[in-house]
Amino acid sequence: MLLAWVGVVGAVACVGMYAAVSLGTISADKPLFFAVNGAGAVLVLVSAAQEFDWGDAGTVGQEVVWAGISLTGATRAWIREGGPAKFAAWRRRASWSLAMRLCAAASEFSRLRRVSGWLRDRG
């Protein structure tokens, strides 16, 4: 029963994105359009595979193709919008932030060792 609802959610996602593009709410060139469509296709595919029989072969085939097209479109849109450069910049910031935190922790550890040594010598 739950997997049947998963398929319904997937269908609503696909139809919702189609409606959003048709109404001009979202552009079909955006990665979000392709990502939601692909996720919807996967959800319908999971639901159809629940109790597969040969009557579901058309649905399964359609959803596999739909998910593949969505993945391709999302990748192209992501690249077109500068996704690789944005990801590289994010990685540089994240690794710099981590390096700074590690340096700060090492500095604090060193300071605590000096203080504890000073306290040990005093008492």
C-alpha positions as CSV (number, residue, x, y, z in Angstrom):
1,M,0.0,0.0,0.0
2,L,2.8,2.4,0.9
3,L,4.6,1.8,-2.4
4,A,1.4,2.6,-4.3
5,W,1.4,6.0,-2.6
6,V,5.1,6.4,-3.6
7,G,4.0,6.1,-7.2
8,V,1.2,8.6,-6.7
9,V,3.7,11.1,-5.3
10,G,6.0,10.5,-8.2
11,A,3.3,11.0,-10.7
12,V,2.2,14.2,-9.0
13,A,5.8,15.4,-9.1
14,C,6.1,14.8,-12.8
15,V,2.7,16.3,-13.7
16,G,3.3,19.2,-11.3
17,M,6.6,20.1,-13.0
18,Y,4.9,19.9,-16.4
19,A,2.1,22.2,-15.1
20,A,4.7,24.6,-13.6
21,V,6.5,24.9,-17.0
22,S,3.2,25.3,-18.9
23,L,2.1,28.1,-16.5
24,G,5.4,29.8,-16.7
25,T,6.2,29.3,-13.0
26,I,9.5,27.5,-13.7
27,S,11.7,27.4,-16.7
28,A,12.3,24.0,-18.3
29,D,16.0,25.0,-18.6
30,K,16.5,24.9,-14.8
31,P,18.1,21.9,-13.1
32,L,15.2,21.8,-10.6
33,F,12.8,20.9,-13.4
34,F,14.8,17.9,-14.4
35,A,15.7,16.8,-10.9
36,V,12.0,16.8,-9.8
37,N,11.0,15.0,-13.0
38,G,13.7,12.4,-12.6
39,A,12.8,11.8,-8.9
40,G,9.2,11.5,-9.9
41,A,10.1,8.9,-12.5
42,V,12.1,6.9,-10.1
43,L,9.2,6.9,-7.6
44,V,6.8,5.7,-10.2
45,L,9.3,3.1,-11.2
46,V,9.7,1.8,-7.6
47,S,5.9,1.6,-7.3
48,A,5.5,-0.2,-10.6
49,A,8.2,-2.7,-9.6
50,Q,6.4,-3.5,-6.4
51,E,4.3,-6.3,-7.9
52,F,5.6,-6.4,-11.5
53,D,3.7,-8.2,-14.2
54,W,4.1,-7.9,-17.9
55,G,1.3,-5.4,-18.0
56,D,3.7,-3.0,-16.2
57,A,6.4,-3.4,-18.8
58,G,5.3,-0.2,-20.7
59,T,5.2,1.8,-17.5
60,V,8.6,0.5,-16.4
61,G,10.2,1.2,-19.8
62,Q,8.7,4.7,-20.0
63,E,9.9,5.6,-16.5
64,V,13.4,4.3,-17.1
65,V,13.6,6.4,-20.3
66,W,12.0,9.4,-18.5
67,A,14.6,9.2,-15.6
68,G,17.5,8.9,-18.1
69,I,16.3,12.0,-20.0
70,S,15.8,13.9,-16.8
71,L,19.3,13.0,-15.6
72,T,20.8,14.1,-18.9
73,G,18.9,17.3,-18.9
74,A,19.7,18.1,-15.3
75,T,23.4,17.5,-15.9
76,R,23.4,19.8,-19.0
77,A,21.4,22.5,-17.2
78,W,23.8,22.3,-14.2
79,I,26.8,22.7,-16.4
80,R,25.2,25.5,-18.4
81,E,24.5,27.4,-15.1
82,G,28.1,27.1,-14.0
83,G,27.5,24.2,-11.6
84,P,31.1,22.8,-11.8
85,A,32.7,26.2,-11.0
86,K,30.2,26.8,-8.2
87,F,30.9,23.3,-6.8
88,A,34.7,23.8,-7.0
89,A,34.4,27.2,-5.2
90,W,32.2,25.5,-2.5
91,R,34.8,22.8,-2.1
92,R,37.6,25.3,-1.7
93,R,35.6,27.3,0.9
94,A,34.7,24.1,2.7
95,S,38.2,22.7,2.8
96,W,39.6,26.2,3.8
97,S,37.0,26.4,6.6
98,L,38.0,22.9,7.8
99,A,41.7,23.7,7.7
100,M,41.1,26.9,9.7
101,R,39.1,24.9,12.3
102,L,41.8,22.3,12.6
103,C,44.5,25.1,13.0
104,A,42.3,26.8,15.7
105,A,41.8,23.5,17.5
106,A,45.6,22.7,17.4
107,S,46.4,26.2,18.7
108,E,43.9,25.9,21.5
109,F,45.3,22.5,22.4
110,S,48.8,23.9,22.5
111,R,47.6,26.8,24.7
112,L,45.9,24.4,27.1
113,R,49.1,22.3,27.4
114,R,51.1,25.4,28.2
115,V,48.6,26.5,30.9
116,S,48.4,23.0,32.4
117,G,52.2,22.8,32.5
118,W,52.3,26.2,34.2
119,L,49.7,25.1,36.8
120,R,51.6,21.9,37.4
121,D,54.8,23.8,38.1
122,R,53.1,26.2,40.5
123,G,51.4,23.7,42.6
